[in-house]
Amino acid sequence: MKKVLNSVLMSGLALSLVACGGSTTTITDINEQRVFFAFDRYDIQPAAREGLLAQAEYLKANPDVRVMIEGHADERGTREYNLALGARRANASKAVLVNEGIDASRISTISFGKDRPWVQGTGERVWAQNRNTTTMRK
């Protein structure tokens, strides 16, 4: 669990640095790349877009890689609502990749809603980490 929490926090830190004017994000492996969302939102904010653009560059450089984008939500709300919200988040992330030239057939989506939190616990710091899409290598 500690490894997952550290990975989530580091991903958030890298995206925060980009949002604060840091250099463009470059990734060396697409597995478990996360982008984060505001409460009850699925629109792509600038920091999330930077992360997705880095994923698109990785996918362009590795045309044999296929991915699954998982949509996640925090623990608040009903299971059904959060599954729908996770699906909207996953599809919004997929749309950015497709708009950047990645073939849609290389990207599948799934929603876990609040059923598979990345960080256990409660409170805004935990919830903020669980509102994400996670790109997984297939």
Beta strands, then each sheet from edge to edge (+ up, - down):
strand 1: 33-36
strand 2: 67-72
strand 3: 107-113
strand 4: 132-137
sheet 1: 1+ 4- 2+ 3+
end
